[in-house]
């Protein structure tokens, strides 16, 4: 059933790239969004586009990156013409870098080497205060969490996933949105399966070879609570100085 587009978290930039229109006018509140794609498929660029567009629409966003520091995040956003400096100064966005090596930044406790990343993620109350929480890439946190890793060795990753999902459900019950980017090639099916099952919005980023050309597309696997109609596939590209560009399917 469609819901009023005014109730959606608009991804903005309507005059610029048509992504918001292609996705039905925005993301329904109270949703878990799963963005899957192999290495290089454009997960980070898409999460950065979501972050910028949401901020432009005056939504509060938390962006947690396992790869970028705040400096490299600002550089990357600038290269896509998504200028985040003002949004950071106005505290529209909370950027967090999850250092999944020797320590991480979910809390100020630096004792020990390997942290329980998922527990610290869930305990970091400030990051869950935003309207939209984006975690890029979520699979890196799962793979580097010692407790999750131990459960994987015991073939109990599904149970571990369900505990995380229970926490996520409590967050989205407040009308918030959680966006997770995942590289499916790095996780066992039993680990990723539960997240696919519960995702209200499930987008798969694909790279399709057409002759000598490689085309990118968003394959919409699920979109619960959509506003306007959402297509099955959306062609796009990532361009320096421009950001995400929706590609027309028509032939000139």
KOLLUM-544985 format. One record per residue (C-alpha): residue number from 0; x, y, z negated. Coordinates in pm, whole numbers, plus 32768, in hexadecimal, padded with zeros to 4 digits. Each point is the difference from the previous one (the first is absolute). Example, Ala and Ser with C-alpha at 12.3 -4.5 7.8 and 13.67 -1.06 7.14 Angstrom:
REM residues 2
{doza: 0 X: 84CE Y: 7E3E Z: 7CF4} $
{doza: 1 X: 8089 Y: 8158 Z: 8042} $
***
This chain:
REM residues 252
{doza: 0 X: 8000 Y: 8000 Z: 8000} $
{doza: 1 X: 8086 Y: 8156 Z: 805A} $
{doza: 2 X: 802D Y: 8103 Z: 7EEF} $
{doza: 3 X: 7FFA Y: 8179 Z: 801D} $
{doza: 4 X: 8146 Y: 8080 Z: 8092} $
{doza: 5 X: 8005 Y: 810F Z: 7EF3} $
{doza: 6 X: 8038 Y: 7EEB Z: 7F00} $
{doza: 7 X: 813D Y: 7F89 Z: 80AD} $
{doza: 8 X: 8169 Y: 805E Z: 7FB9} $
{doza: 9 X: 8046 Y: 80AF Z: 8148} $
{doza: 10 X: 8156 Y: 7FC3 Z: 809C} $
{doza: 11 X: 7FEC Y: 815B Z: 809A} $
{doza: 12 X: 80C4 Y: 808B Z: 8128} $
{doza: 13 X: 7ECC Y: 7FE2 Z: 80E0} $
{doza: 14 X: 8089 Y: 8102 Z: 80F4} $
{doza: 15 X: 814B Y: 7F4C Z: 8016} $
{doza: 16 X: 7FF3 Y: 7E86 Z: 8023} $
{doza: 17 X: 7E9D Y: 7F6D Z: 7FF1} $
{doza: 18 X: 806B Y: 7EF5 Z: 7F04} $
{doza: 19 X: 7EF6 Y: 8069 Z: 7F06} $
{doza: 20 X: 7EF1 Y: 7FEF Z: 810D} $
{doza: 21 X: 8079 Y: 7EAA Z: 8079} $
{doza: 22 X: 7FE7 Y: 7F81 Z: 7E99} $
{doza: 23 X: 7E9A Y: 8076 Z: 7FDC} $
{doza: 24 X: 803F Y: 8148 Z: 7F4B} $
{doza: 25 X: 80D4 Y: 7F87 Z: 7EDF} $
{doza: 26 X: 802C Y: 7EFB Z: 7EF0} $
{doza: 27 X: 7ED7 Y: 7FAB Z: 7F1E} $
{doza: 28 X: 803E Y: 804C Z: 7E8D} $
{doza: 29 X: 802E Y: 7ECE Z: 7F28} $
{doza: 30 X: 80C4 Y: 7F46 Z: 810E} $
{doza: 31 X: 8139 Y: 7F2E Z: 8012} $
{doza: 32 X: 80AB Y: 8038 Z: 8151} $
{doza: 33 X: 80FA Y: 7EFF Z: 807D} $
{doza: 34 X: 80E5 Y: 8069 Z: 811E} $
{doza: 35 X: 80C5 Y: 7ED5 Z: 8084} $
{doza: 36 X: 8115 Y: 7FFD Z: 80FD} $
{doza: 37 X: 8151 Y: 7F66 Z: 8045} $
{doza: 38 X: 8143 Y: 80C4 Z: 7FDB} $
{doza: 39 X: 7FFC Y: 812E Z: 80E9} $
{doza: 40 X: 7E8A Y: 7FF1 Z: 8043} $
{doza: 41 X: 7FC7 Y: 815C Z: 7F71} $
{doza: 42 X: 7F7E Y: 7FBD Z: 7E9F} $
{doza: 43 X: 80C9 Y: 8119 Z: 7F62} $
{doza: 44 X: 7FA3 Y: 80F9 Z: 8111} $
{doza: 45 X: 7E91 Y: 7FA7 Z: 7FD3} $
{doza: 46 X: 8013 Y: 8024 Z: 7E85} $
{doza: 47 X: 80B1 Y: 814F Z: 802F} $
{doza: 48 X: 7EEE Y: 8070 Z: 80F0} $
{doza: 49 X: 7EF8 Y: 7F9A Z: 7F00} $
{doza: 50 X: 80B9 Y: 80C1 Z: 7EEF} $
{doza: 51 X: 801F Y: 8141 Z: 80C7} $
{doza: 52 X: 7E9F Y: 7FFB Z: 8089} $
{doza: 53 X: 7F66 Y: 7FB9 Z: 7EAC} $
{doza: 54 X: 80C7 Y: 811E Z: 7F63} $
{doza: 55 X: 7F91 Y: 80E9 Z: 8117} $
{doza: 56 X: 7E99 Y: 7FA3 Z: 7FA3} $
{doza: 57 X: 804C Y: 8062 Z: 7E96} $
{doza: 58 X: 7FFF Y: 7E9F Z: 7F73} $
{doza: 59 X: 80FC Y: 7FA7 Z: 7EF1} $
{doza: 60 X: 80F4 Y: 7EF3 Z: 8076} $
{doza: 61 X: 8105 Y: 7F27 Z: 7F58} $
{doza: 62 X: 8102 Y: 7F78 Z: 80F6} $
{doza: 63 X: 80E1 Y: 7EEC Z: 7F79} $
{doza: 64 X: 8117 Y: 7F94 Z: 80E9} $
{doza: 65 X: 80ED Y: 7EDD Z: 7FD2} $
{doza: 66 X: 80E5 Y: 8088 Z: 8111} $
{doza: 67 X: 8007 Y: 817C Z: 7FF7} $
{doza: 68 X: 8080 Y: 80F0 Z: 7EF8} $
{doza: 69 X: 7F53 Y: 8150 Z: 7FE1} $
{doza: 70 X: 8107 Y: 80A2 Z: 80E1} $
{doza: 71 X: 7FE8 Y: 7EFC Z: 8113} $
{doza: 72 X: 7E82 Y: 8006 Z: 7FE2} $
{doza: 73 X: 7FF9 Y: 8178 Z: 803E} $
{doza: 74 X: 80F7 Y: 7FD9 Z: 8121} $
{doza: 75 X: 7F31 Y: 7EE8 Z: 809B} $
{doza: 76 X: 7EBC Y: 80C3 Z: 7FDC} $
{doza: 77 X: 80A1 Y: 8135 Z: 8097} $
{doza: 78 X: 8079 Y: 7F32 Z: 812A} $
{doza: 79 X: 7E94 Y: 7F9D Z: 8043} $
{doza: 80 X: 7F8C Y: 816A Z: 7FD5} $
{doza: 81 X: 7F4E Y: 7FA3 Z: 7EBD} $
{doza: 82 X: 808A Y: 8112 Z: 7F23} $
{doza: 83 X: 7FD1 Y: 7F93 Z: 7E96} $
{doza: 84 X: 80CC Y: 8109 Z: 7F48} $
{doza: 85 X: 7ED6 Y: 80E0 Z: 7FB5} $
{doza: 86 X: 7F29 Y: 7ED8 Z: 7F99} $
{doza: 87 X: 8110 Y: 7F91 Z: 7F10} $
{doza: 88 X: 8023 Y: 815D Z: 7F6D} $
{doza: 89 X: 7E88 Y: 8014 Z: 7FD2} $
{doza: 90 X: 8002 Y: 7EA0 Z: 7F67} $
{doza: 91 X: 7F0B Y: 7F77 Z: 8101} $
{doza: 92 X: 80E7 Y: 7ED6 Z: 8025} $
{doza: 93 X: 80C2 Y: 7F3A Z: 7EFE} $
{doza: 94 X: 8123 Y: 7F53 Z: 80AA} $
{doza: 95 X: 80A8 Y: 7EDD Z: 7F4C} $
{doza: 96 X: 812B Y: 7F35 Z: 806F} $
{doza: 97 X: 7FFE Y: 7E99 Z: 7F86} $
{doza: 98 X: 816C Y: 7F9E Z: 7FE5} $
{doza: 99 X: 7FDD Y: 7E86 Z: 800C} $
{doza: 100 X: 8174 Y: 7FC7 Z: 7FD4} $
{doza: 101 X: 809F Y: 8029 Z: 7EA9} $
{doza: 102 X: 7EF1 Y: 80DD Z: 7F6E} $
{doza: 103 X: 7EC2 Y: 80AE Z: 8066} $
{doza: 104 X: 7F4A Y: 8143 Z: 7FBF} $
{doza: 105 X: 7EAF Y: 7F8B Z: 7F81} $
{doza: 106 X: 8068 Y: 8065 Z: 7E9F} $
{doza: 107 X: 8126 Y: 80A3 Z: 7F53} $
{doza: 108 X: 8073 Y: 7EBF Z: 7F58} $
{doza: 109 X: 8147 Y: 7F98 Z: 80A1} $
{doza: 110 X: 8055 Y: 7ED7 Z: 7F28} $
{doza: 111 X: 8049 Y: 7EB9 Z: 80B2} $
{doza: 112 X: 803A Y: 7FB6 Z: 816C} $
{doza: 113 X: 7ED1 Y: 7F4C Z: 808D} $
{doza: 114 X: 7EBB Y: 80A4 Z: 7F9E} $
{doza: 115 X: 7EA2 Y: 7F77 Z: 8002} $
{doza: 116 X: 7FA9 Y: 80E0 Z: 8125} $
{doza: 117 X: 7E90 Y: 7FAC Z: 8011} $
{doza: 118 X: 7FCB Y: 803A Z: 7E8D} $
{doza: 119 X: 80B3 Y: 814D Z: 8011} $
{doza: 120 X: 7F3C Y: 805A Z: 8138} $
{doza: 121 X: 7EBA Y: 7FBF Z: 7F48} $
{doza: 122 X: 8076 Y: 80B4 Z: 7EC5} $
{doza: 123 X: 8065 Y: 813D Z: 80BC} $
{doza: 124 X: 7EBB Y: 80B3 Z: 7FB3} $
{doza: 125 X: 8056 Y: 8147 Z: 80AF} $
{doza: 126 X: 801B Y: 7F5B Z: 8157} $
{doza: 127 X: 7E9A Y: 7F7E Z: 7FEC} $
{doza: 128 X: 7F69 Y: 8155 Z: 7FB4} $
{doza: 129 X: 7FF6 Y: 8069 Z: 8170} $
{doza: 130 X: 7ED7 Y: 7FD0 Z: 80E9} $
{doza: 131 X: 80CD Y: 7F22 Z: 80E6} $
{doza: 132 X: 812C Y: 7F28 Z: 7FA0} $
{doza: 133 X: 80DF Y: 7F86 Z: 811D} $
{doza: 134 X: 8108 Y: 7EF2 Z: 7FC4} $
{doza: 135 X: 80FC Y: 7FD1 Z: 811A} $
{doza: 136 X: 806F Y: 7EE9 Z: 8005} $
{doza: 137 X: 7F40 Y: 7F2C Z: 7F0A} $
{doza: 138 X: 80A0 Y: 7EB6 Z: 8067} $
{doza: 139 X: 8156 Y: 8083 Z: 7F90} $
{doza: 140 X: 7F78 Y: 8032 Z: 7E9F} $
{doza: 141 X: 7F67 Y: 7EA3 Z: 7FFC} $
{doza: 142 X: 8141 Y: 7F5F Z: 807F} $
{doza: 143 X: 80DA Y: 80B4 Z: 7F00} $
{doza: 144 X: 7F24 Y: 7FCF Z: 7ED0} $
{doza: 145 X: 80A2 Y: 7EEB Z: 7F2D} $
{doza: 146 X: 7EB6 Y: 7F82 Z: 7F72} $
{doza: 147 X: 7F58 Y: 7FEF Z: 8154} $
{doza: 148 X: 8136 Y: 7F59 Z: 808B} $
{doza: 149 X: 7FF6 Y: 7EFB Z: 7EEA} $
{doza: 150 X: 7E91 Y: 7FB8 Z: 8045} $
{doza: 151 X: 8050 Y: 7FD7 Z: 8172} $
{doza: 152 X: 80FF Y: 7EF5 Z: 7FA2} $
{doza: 153 X: 7EEC Y: 7F4D Z: 7F40} $
{doza: 154 X: 7F0E Y: 8028 Z: 8124} $
{doza: 155 X: 7F26 Y: 80E1 Z: 7F28} $
{doza: 156 X: 8019 Y: 813D Z: 80D1} $
{doza: 157 X: 7E88 Y: 8002 Z: 803E} $
{doza: 158 X: 7FBE Y: 8020 Z: 7E8A} $
{doza: 159 X: 80FD Y: 811A Z: 7FE5} $
{doza: 160 X: 7F5E Y: 80B2 Z: 8127} $
{doza: 161 X: 7EA8 Y: 7FE4 Z: 7F5E} $
{doza: 162 X: 8080 Y: 80AB Z: 7EC5} $
{doza: 163 X: 8080 Y: 8126 Z: 80CC} $
{doza: 164 X: 7EBB Y: 800E Z: 80C3} $
{doza: 165 X: 7F3A Y: 8011 Z: 7EBA} $
{doza: 166 X: 80CA Y: 8136 Z: 7FA3} $
{doza: 167 X: 7FC5 Y: 809A Z: 8158} $
{doza: 168 X: 7E89 Y: 7FC4 Z: 7FE1} $
{doza: 169 X: 7FFB Y: 80C4 Z: 7EB8} $
{doza: 170 X: 80AB Y: 8124 Z: 80B0} $
{doza: 171 X: 7F1A Y: 800A Z: 8130} $
{doza: 172 X: 7ECE Y: 7FE1 Z: 7F1D} $
{doza: 173 X: 8045 Y: 8170 Z: 7FB4} $
{doza: 174 X: 7FCB Y: 8054 Z: 8171} $
{doza: 175 X: 8171 Y: 8009 Z: 8055} $
{doza: 176 X: 80AA Y: 7F64 Z: 812E} $
{doza: 177 X: 8134 Y: 7F20 Z: 7FF7} $
{doza: 178 X: 80C7 Y: 7FD5 Z: 8142} $
{doza: 179 X: 80FD Y: 7EE2 Z: 8013} $
{doza: 180 X: 80F3 Y: 7FC9 Z: 811F} $
{doza: 181 X: 8083 Y: 7E9D Z: 8024} $
{doza: 182 X: 80F0 Y: 7F48 Z: 80E6} $
{doza: 183 X: 7F52 Y: 7EAB Z: 8015} $
{doza: 184 X: 813D Y: 7F50 Z: 8076} $
{doza: 185 X: 809E Y: 8033 Z: 7EA8} $
{doza: 186 X: 7EEE Y: 7F5A Z: 7F2F} $
{doza: 187 X: 7F6E Y: 7EA5 Z: 7FE4} $
{doza: 188 X: 7E98 Y: 7FDA Z: 8077} $
{doza: 189 X: 7F8F Y: 7FB3 Z: 7E9B} $
{doza: 190 X: 8094 Y: 814A Z: 7F8C} $
{doza: 191 X: 7F6C Y: 80DD Z: 810E} $
{doza: 192 X: 7EB8 Y: 7F44 Z: 8033} $
{doza: 193 X: 7F4C Y: 808C Z: 7ECF} $
{doza: 194 X: 8055 Y: 8167 Z: 8063} $
{doza: 195 X: 7F79 Y: 7FC4 Z: 815E} $
{doza: 196 X: 7EC3 Y: 7F6C Z: 7F6D} $
{doza: 197 X: 7FB1 Y: 8124 Z: 7F1A} $
{doza: 198 X: 8069 Y: 811F Z: 80E6} $
{doza: 199 X: 7ED6 Y: 80DC Z: 8056} $
{doza: 200 X: 80C5 Y: 808B Z: 8125} $
{doza: 201 X: 80F9 Y: 7F17 Z: 80AC} $
{doza: 202 X: 80D3 Y: 8094 Z: 8115} $
{doza: 203 X: 810A Y: 7F3D Z: 80BD} $
{doza: 204 X: 810C Y: 80C3 Z: 80B8} $
{doza: 205 X: 8071 Y: 7F44 Z: 8134} $
{doza: 206 X: 8106 Y: 8032 Z: 810D} $
{doza: 207 X: 7F8D Y: 7F77 Z: 814F} $
{doza: 208 X: 80F0 Y: 7FCC Z: 8123} $
{doza: 209 X: 7F6B Y: 8074 Z: 8149} $
{doza: 210 X: 8101 Y: 7FC9 Z: 8111} $
{doza: 211 X: 8133 Y: 80C2 Z: 7F92} $
{doza: 212 X: 7F2E Y: 80D8 Z: 7F1C} $
{doza: 213 X: 7FB3 Y: 7FCA Z: 7E8F} $
{doza: 214 X: 7EB2 Y: 8087 Z: 7F93} $
{doza: 215 X: 7F91 Y: 802E Z: 7E9C} $
{doza: 216 X: 7E9F Y: 7FC4 Z: 7F8F} $
{doza: 217 X: 7F34 Y: 7FFD Z: 7EC3} $
{doza: 218 X: 7F2E Y: 7EC4 Z: 7FF4} $
{doza: 219 X: 7ED7 Y: 803E Z: 7F1A} $
{doza: 220 X: 7FC0 Y: 7EB4 Z: 7F51} $
{doza: 221 X: 7F07 Y: 8088 Z: 7F02} $
{doza: 222 X: 7F69 Y: 8151 Z: 7FAE} $
{doza: 223 X: 7EFA Y: 7FF5 Z: 7EEE} $
{doza: 224 X: 7F32 Y: 8138 Z: 7FBF} $
{doza: 225 X: 8067 Y: 80A9 Z: 8144} $
{doza: 226 X: 7F72 Y: 8152 Z: 805B} $
{doza: 227 X: 7FE3 Y: 8013 Z: 817B} $
{doza: 228 X: 8042 Y: 7ECC Z: 80D2} $
{doza: 229 X: 8169 Y: 7F84 Z: 7FF5} $
{doza: 230 X: 8097 Y: 7F54 Z: 8130} $
{doza: 231 X: 80AC Y: 7EAD Z: 7FF7} $
{doza: 232 X: 814C Y: 8082 Z: 8084} $
{doza: 233 X: 809B Y: 815A Z: 8004} $
{doza: 234 X: 8132 Y: 8045 Z: 80D4} $
{doza: 235 X: 8101 Y: 80EA Z: 7F6B} $
{doza: 236 X: 8169 Y: 8070 Z: 800B} $
{doza: 237 X: 80F1 Y: 80A6 Z: 7F0D} $
{doza: 238 X: 80B4 Y: 812E Z: 808F} $
{doza: 239 X: 8111 Y: 80D3 Z: 7F68} $
{doza: 240 X: 7F89 Y: 8164 Z: 7FC9} $
{doza: 241 X: 7E96 Y: 7F98 Z: 8032} $
{doza: 242 X: 7FB3 Y: 7EDB Z: 7F1A} $
{doza: 243 X: 7EED Y: 7F03 Z: 8048} $
{doza: 244 X: 7F63 Y: 8024 Z: 8158} $
{doza: 245 X: 7EC3 Y: 7F43 Z: 8062} $
{doza: 246 X: 802D Y: 7F78 Z: 8160} $
{doza: 247 X: 7EE5 Y: 8011 Z: 80FA} $
{doza: 248 X: 7FA2 Y: 7EB1 Z: 8099} $
{doza: 249 X: 7F8D Y: 80A0 Z: 8142} $
{doza: 250 X: 80DD Y: 7FF7 Z: 8134} $
{doza: 251 X: 8041 Y: 8151 Z: 80A2} $
***
